[in-house]
Amino acid sequence: MRSSTVSRKTVAIHTTLTENAIRSLVEEGKASVGCFVKCQDTYFSELLTLTWPRGRTDFEAGKLLNRVSLRPLVWMKCDIPEWDPGTIHPEFEPPVALKHGDIIAIGDEHIISVGRAKLAPVESIFELDSSPDIAEGILRIELERDRITILAGENTHESILLLRGQAQGKPVVMNAIYLPAVMEVLDALRDGGEQYEGLRWYSPFMARCDSKGIDPAAEMSLLESAQSLLDYPVQLLSQIVKEDE
């Protein structure tokens, strides 16, 4: 089952059911097709009934913003006391009883980005800060603030700021500071990032991941994913070499 894309204020849907028996229930009007739409930033959460097999649903301006989750569903509109299409696993001892409202199919979750979140610059997601509790030359990542915070000792912090303000220093900061920081964030999100969903950095960071086709929960190389999110900052090092020639 698949449900697709969002454009501006309209969701355009093309639903595909690969299970013939369930598709027959929908075509006969015994089951409904819908999509659960959830947007954390606007607190929109609603199950929409969709037109089969194609249709469009309009949303008021501002209802969907940044990261939006789409989860297609099929549920029963009537009771069927004994249902056995011949494809039910024997473990469930067919025929089975289907009741009005029972969910009989769930599609994969689709994550899309609406608005400008995926265009947010790195500087709007991260911030640099100093801490007297951190030894010089050491970096730590703090994820419990509204922005992902890179913490360093006071002298180290001052050096990073000086580098960031210089044309030749920016590529160094991107590779030596931001690249490992992004890897640390991806590692923290690998087991699920539910505890960070209420923080301001979470939605733009996940939107950036979505735009790059990166799922932090998947078994992917942290280094490769971080480089992609930062648009391969190693390329910037060539600027230093050219300026020194």
C-alpha positions in Angstrom: 0.0 0.0 0.0 1.4 3.4 -0.9 0.2 7.0 -0.5 2.2 9.9 -2.0 3.0 13.5 -2.2 2.3 16.9 -0.6 2.4 20.1 -2.6 1.7 23.4 -1.0 -1.8 23.1 0.7 -2.8 19.9 -1.2 -2.1 16.3 -0.7 -2.3 14.3 -3.9 -2.9 10.6 -3.3 -2.5 7.5 -5.4 -3.2 4.4 -3.3 -2.0 1.0 -4.4 -3.1 -2.2 -2.7 -1.1 -5.3 -3.5 -3.3 -7.7 -1.6 -6.1 -8.7 -3.9 -8.6 -9.7 -1.2 -8.2 -6.4 0.7 -8.5 -4.5 -2.6 -11.8 -6.3 -3.3 -13.1 -5.2 0.1 -12.3 -1.6 -0.7 -13.8 -1.8 -4.3 -17.0 -3.4 -2.9 -17.3 -0.6 -0.3 -16.8 -2.9 2.6 -13.5 -1.2 3.7 -12.1 2.4 3.6 -8.7 3.7 2.6 -7.2 6.5 4.7 -4.0 8.2 5.7 -3.0 9.3 9.2 -1.3 12.7 8.8 0.8 14.0 11.7 2.8 17.2 12.0 4.6 17.8 15.2 5.4 21.5 14.6 1.7 22.5 14.1 0.2 19.8 16.4 -1.9 18.6 13.4 -2.9 15.0 13.8 -5.8 13.5 11.8 -6.9 10.4 10.1 -8.2 11.3 6.6 -10.5 9.1 4.6 -9.2 9.0 1.0 -10.9 8.6 -2.3 -10.0 5.3 -4.0 -7.7 4.9 -5.8 -6.8 8.6 -6.5 -7.8 11.8 -4.9 -6.7 15.2 -3.4 -7.1 16.6 0.1 -6.7 20.3 0.8 -5.2 21.8 4.0 -5.5 25.3 5.4 -2.3 27.3 5.2 0.0 26.6 8.1 -1.5 23.2 9.0 1.5 21.4 7.7 5.0 22.7 8.3 8.5 21.1 8.3 8.4 17.4 9.1 5.1 15.6 8.2 4.4 11.9 8.7 2.0 10.0 6.4 0.8 6.6 7.4 -1.7 4.9 5.0 -4.4 2.6 6.5 -7.3 0.4 5.5 -10.2 -0.3 7.9 -13.5 -2.1 7.8 -16.8 -0.4 7.2 -18.9 -3.4 8.1 -18.8 -6.8 9.9 -17.8 -10.0 8.2 -18.3 -12.9 10.6 -16.2 -15.4 8.6 -13.5 -14.1 6.1 -11.1 -16.4 4.4 -9.6 -15.1 1.1 -7.2 -18.0 1.0 -4.2 -15.9 1.8 -4.4 -15.7 5.6 -1.5 -17.4 7.4 -2.7 -20.7 9.0 -1.4 -19.4 12.4 -4.5 -17.2 12.6 -6.8 -20.1 12.0 -9.0 -18.8 9.2 -11.7 -17.9 8.7 -11.4 -14.8 10.8 -14.1 -12.4 12.1 -13.7 -8.8 10.9 -15.6 -6.1 12.7 -16.5 -2.6 11.8 -13.5 -0.3 12.5 -10.9 -3.1 12.4 -7.6 -2.0 10.8 -6.8 -4.6 8.1 -3.8 -3.0 6.4 -1.1 -0.6 7.4 1.4 0.9 4.9 4.9 2.1 5.5 5.3 5.5 7.1 6.4 8.3 4.6 8.2 11.3 5.9 8.1 14.5 3.9 9.3 18.1 4.4 6.9 21.0 4.0 8.2 24.6 4.1 11.7 25.8 4.5 13.0 23.6 7.3 15.3 21.6 5.1 17.0 24.8 3.9 17.9 25.8 7.4 21.7 26.6 7.6 23.9 24.6 10.0 24.4 27.7 12.1 20.7 27.8 12.9 20.7 24.2 14.2 24.1 24.3 16.1 25.7 26.7 18.5 29.2 26.9 20.0 29.5 27.5 23.7 32.3 27.3 26.4 32.3 25.5 29.7 34.9 25.7 32.5 34.2 22.1 33.3 35.6 20.8 30.0 39.3 20.3 29.5 41.0 22.2 26.7 41.1 20.4 23.4 38.0 18.4 24.2 34.6 18.7 22.6 31.2 17.6 24.0 27.8 17.7 22.4 24.7 18.8 24.4 21.4 17.8 22.9 19.0 18.9 25.6 19.0 22.6 24.5 16.9 24.2 21.8 19.9 24.2 19.6 22.5 21.4 19.4 25.4 22.8 21.4 29.0 22.1 20.8 30.8 22.7 24.2 34.5 23.3 24.6 36.9 24.7 27.1 37.2 28.5 27.2 40.5 28.8 25.2 39.4 26.1 22.7 36.1 27.9 22.2 37.8 31.2 21.6 40.2 29.5 19.0 37.2 28.0 17.2 35.4 31.3 17.0 38.6 33.0 15.6 38.9 30.2 12.9 35.3 30.5 12.0 35.6 34.2 11.4 38.5 33.7 8.9 38.0 32.7 5.3 40.7 29.9 5.5 39.4 28.8 8.9 35.8 28.0 7.9 36.7 24.8 6.1 38.7 23.7 9.1 35.9 24.3 11.5 33.4 22.5 9.2 35.6 19.4 9.1 37.1 19.4 12.5 34.1 20.6 14.6 30.8 20.3 12.8 31.5 17.0 11.0 32.1 14.9 14.2 29.3 16.9 15.9 26.8 15.7 13.2 28.1 12.2 13.6 27.4 12.4 17.3 23.9 13.6 16.7 23.2 10.8 14.2 24.5 8.3 16.7 22.2 9.6 19.4 19.2 9.3 17.1 20.1 5.8 16.0 18.0 4.2 18.7 15.1 6.6 18.2 14.9 10.3 19.0 11.6 10.6 20.8 13.2 12.4 23.8 14.4 15.2 21.5 11.1 15.8 19.5 10.1 18.7 21.7 13.4 20.6 21.1 13.6 23.3 18.4 16.6 21.7 16.6 14.9 18.3 16.1 12.5 19.2 13.2 15.0 21.1 11.0 17.6 18.5 11.6 15.3 15.6 10.6 14.0 17.7 7.7 17.6 18.0 6.5 18.0 14.2 6.9 14.8 13.6 4.9 15.9 15.9 2.1 19.1 13.8 1.8 17.4 10.4 2.0 19.0 9.7 5.4 17.2 7.7 8.1 19.1 8.0 11.4 17.5 4.8 12.7 18.9 2.8 9.7 22.2 0.9 9.8 24.1 3.5 7.8 27.7 4.8 8.0 27.7 7.8 10.4 30.6 9.3 8.5 29.0 9.0 5.1 25.7 10.4 6.4 27.3 13.3 8.2 29.3 14.3 5.1 26.1 14.2 3.0 24.2 16.4 5.5 27.1 19.0 5.4 27.4 18.8 1.6 30.7 17.1 1.8 32.8 19.7 3.6 36.2 18.0 2.8 35.8 19.7 -0.6 36.2 23.0 1.1 39.8 22.2 2.1 40.9 22.7 -1.5 40.2 26.4 -1.0 43.0 26.6 1.6 45.4 25.0 -0.8 44.6 27.3 -3.7 44.9 30.4 -1.5 48.4 29.3 -0.3 49.7 28.6 -3.8 
